[in-house]
Amino acid sequence: DDGVIVETPAYIEHIGRRLYARVIGLVNVAVEEKKVRIGIIPLEGVYMPKTGDIVIGVVRDVGITHWEVDIRAPYHAVLTVQEALEHPFNPVTDSLRRYLDVGDYIVAKIVAFDRTRDPLLSIKGKGLGRIVEGAIVEIKPSRVPRVIGKKASMISMLKAETGCEFVVGQNGRILVKCPNKDLEEIAVLAIKMIEREAHTSGLTERVREMIRREKARRGA
């Protein structure tokens, strides 16, 4: 039908006059100017932004006064110069690429989001900003609560056993900073094990045993 705009054709199939979802997800319907916009947000593997969330993003495009950032959501996030720099910025004489370029990773906070506009990010604040060291691990966003654990039990154990620092983005990207490469690799193995076995019980102890086994094997 001419009055329907499909925003996510990869997830929606047109058969005759009916639309069928190809995946399990949330249906997003908006009516504007006699047109119906319909889209599907898959439940598995996609992050739905929430105001206040800490996320790890990667810069995909640099504009004159803002950056476009991939946060593994159905929407690109926007980081404006006002939410990134402490000093005045003149787009005539200065370039944003001096501060953040395509491919740079950032730890950011979502400061505003609703369905009518893209998520707005900020990197002003403690622990936020460009990532200059460490490894980035990607997991399914639905597994993030398991990596953190009840009352932060899992993440506390990971820190204690590996000596690494972890920044867990709600969008399923995790920054791992470790004293050496062996411990970094062990930490990544542990995160992937948690993702893989998230539905099982007794996981914290099994992950702890795996870390100790790997440390002994590598002399780490």
C-alpha positions in Angstrom: 0.0 0.0 0.0 1.3 3.5 -0.8 0.3 4.8 2.6 2.7 2.4 4.4 6.4 3.1 4.7 8.5 0.1 5.9 11.5 1.4 7.8 13.2 -2.0 8.4 12.7 -4.0 5.2 15.2 -6.6 6.3 12.9 -7.7 9.1 9.5 -7.3 7.3 8.1 -9.3 4.4 5.4 -8.1 2.1 3.0 -10.8 1.0 0.0 -9.5 -0.9 -1.6 -6.8 1.2 -0.2 -8.1 4.4 3.1 -7.5 6.3 4.8 -10.3 8.1 7.7 -10.1 10.6 10.7 -12.1 9.8 12.1 -11.9 13.4 10.7 -11.7 16.9 10.8 -8.1 18.1 9.1 -5.0 19.0 6.8 -3.3 16.4 7.2 0.4 16.1 4.3 2.2 14.4 4.1 5.9 13.7 1.5 7.9 11.8 2.5 11.1 10.1 0.9 13.1 7.2 -1.5 10.3 6.2 1.4 7.8 6.0 2.0 4.9 8.4 5.7 4.2 9.3 6.2 0.6 10.5 9.4 -0.9 11.8 10.6 -3.9 13.8 13.3 -3.8 16.5 14.7 -7.4 16.9 14.8 -8.5 20.5 18.1 -10.5 20.1 21.3 -8.8 19.4 20.0 -5.2 19.2 20.3 -2.6 21.9 17.3 -0.3 22.7 18.6 3.0 24.1 17.5 4.4 27.5 18.3 7.8 28.9 21.0 7.5 31.6 22.6 4.4 30.1 26.4 4.2 29.8 27.3 2.9 26.3 30.4 2.2 24.3 30.2 3.7 20.8 32.3 3.9 17.7 32.4 7.1 15.6 31.0 6.5 12.2 30.8 10.0 10.7 32.1 13.5 11.5 30.0 16.5 10.8 30.7 20.2 11.2 29.3 20.4 14.8 28.5 16.8 15.7 29.7 13.2 15.4 27.5 10.2 14.4 28.1 7.3 16.7 27.2 3.6 16.3 25.9 2.2 19.6 24.5 -1.1 18.2 21.0 0.3 18.2 18.4 0.7 15.4 19.3 4.4 15.5 22.6 6.3 15.1 23.5 8.3 18.2 24.5 11.9 18.0 27.4 13.5 20.0 27.3 17.3 19.7 30.3 19.5 20.3 28.5 21.0 23.3 28.4 17.5 24.9 32.0 16.8 24.1 34.2 19.8 24.5 34.7 22.0 27.6 35.9 25.0 25.5 34.3 27.1 22.8 34.5 25.6 19.3 34.6 27.5 16.0 33.7 25.3 13.0 35.2 27.9 10.6 38.7 27.6 12.0 38.6 24.2 13.8 37.8 20.6 12.8 36.1 18.0 15.0 38.4 15.4 13.6 41.1 16.8 15.9 39.2 15.5 18.9 37.4 12.4 17.6 37.8 10.7 14.2 36.0 7.9 12.4 36.8 4.6 14.1 37.5 6.1 17.6 35.7 4.3 20.5 34.1 6.3 23.3 32.5 5.7 26.6 29.4 7.9 26.6 26.2 8.5 28.5 22.8 8.7 26.8 21.4 12.1 28.0 18.2 12.2 25.8 16.2 9.8 23.7 12.7 9.4 22.4 11.4 7.7 19.3 11.1 11.1 17.5 14.8 11.8 17.4 18.1 10.0 17.6 19.8 9.3 21.0 21.9 12.2 22.2 25.2 11.3 23.9 27.5 13.1 26.3 31.2 12.4 27.1 31.3 15.1 29.8 31.7 13.4 33.2 34.0 11.0 35.2 35.0 7.9 33.3 33.6 9.2 30.0 35.5 10.1 26.8 37.7 8.6 24.1 39.1 5.1 24.8 42.8 5.2 24.5 43.8 1.7 25.8 42.3 -1.8 26.4 40.3 -4.3 24.4 36.6 -4.0 23.3 34.5 -7.2 23.7 31.1 -7.4 22.1 28.3 -9.6 23.5 24.5 -9.8 23.1 23.0 -6.8 24.9 20.5 -9.2 26.6 23.5 -10.8 28.3 24.8 -7.6 30.0 22.9 -8.2 33.3 24.5 -11.7 33.6 28.0 -10.2 33.1 27.3 -7.8 35.9 25.5 -10.4 38.1 23.2 -10.0 41.1 24.5 -7.1 43.3 27.5 -6.9 40.9 28.7 -10.4 42.0 30.0 -11.6 38.6 31.8 -8.4 37.6 33.4 -8.1 41.1 34.7 -11.7 40.8 36.1 -10.9 37.3 38.0 -7.9 38.7 39.3 -9.8 41.7 40.5 -12.8 39.7 42.0 -11.0 36.7 43.2 -7.7 38.2 41.5 -6.1 35.2 39.3 -3.0 35.0 35.9 -3.4 33.2 33.6 -0.8 31.7 30.3 -2.5 30.8 28.2 -0.7 28.3 24.5 -1.4 28.4 24.7 -1.9 24.6 26.8 -5.1 24.9 30.3 -3.6 24.4 32.7 -4.1 27.2 36.0 -2.3 27.7 38.7 -4.5 29.3 41.9 -3.0 30.7 44.4 -5.4 32.1 48.0 -5.5 33.5 49.2 -7.7 30.6 48.1 -9.5 27.4 47.6 -12.9 29.0 45.2 -11.5 31.6 43.4 -9.6 28.9 42.9 -12.8 26.9 41.7 -14.6 30.0 39.2 -11.8 30.8 37.9 -12.0 27.2 37.5 -15.8 27.5 35.6 -15.3 30.7 33.2 -12.7 29.2 32.5 -15.0 26.2 31.9 -18.0 28.5 29.3 -15.9 30.5 27.6 -14.9 27.3 27.5 -18.5 26.0 26.3 -20.1 29.3 24.2 -17.2 30.6 21.1 -19.5 31.1 22.9 -22.0 33.3 23.2 -22.1 37.1 26.5 -22.1 39.1 28.1 -20.0 36.4 30.1 -17.7 38.7 32.0 -20.6 40.2 32.7 -22.2 36.8 34.0 -19.0 35.4 36.2 -18.5 38.5 37.6 -22.0 38.0 38.3 -21.4 34.3 40.1 -18.2 35.1 42.3 -19.8 37.7 43.0 -22.8 35.4 44.1 -20.4 32.6 46.2 -18.3 34.9 48.1 -21.4 36.1 48.5 -22.7 32.5 49.9 -19.4 31.3 51.8 -18.5 34.4 49.9 -15.2 34.5 
